[in-house]
C-alpha cells in the first residue's frame, strides 16, 4: 500500500513539473515575441528581454 502511495505522489509531482514547465515555456515564448516585435517601444522590449533573462536564470538554477 505504501508503494502505491509513493508512486501516486511521484506521478503527481512529475505531472506538476510538466505543467509548470509548459507555463514557463509559454511565458518565455511571449517575452521573445515582445522582443521581436519591432514596433513595440524600446522600453517594453528591454523589459521583456530582462524578464526573459531572469525567468530563464531561475529555471537553470
TASULGI-V764794 format. One record per residue. N is the residue number from 0. D_FIRST is the distance of its C-alpha to the first C-alpha in Angstrom with 2 decimals. Layout:
N_D_FIRST, N_D_FIRST
This chain:
0_0.00, 1_3.81, 2_5.41, 3_5.23, 4_6.48, 5_8.79, 6_9.99, 7_10.79, 8_12.57, 9_14.40, 10_15.47, 11_16.70, 12_18.63, 13_20.11, 14_21.19, 15_22.74, 16_24.50, 17_25.94, 18_27.20, 19_28.68, 20_30.39, 21_31.90, 22_33.29, 23_34.80, 24_36.31, 25_37.92, 26_39.33, 27_40.76, 28_42.26, 29_43.93, 30_45.35, 31_46.77, 32_48.34, 33_50.03, 34_51.33, 35_52.64, 36_54.37, 37_57.79, 38_59.20, 39_56.80, 40_58.46, 41_58.19, 42_56.49, 43_53.67, 44_53.27, 45_53.15, 46_50.61, 47_48.44, 48_48.61, 49_47.99, 50_44.83, 51_43.80, 52_44.33, 53_42.39, 54_39.45, 55_39.37, 56_39.78, 57_36.76, 58_34.63, 59_35.86, 60_35.30
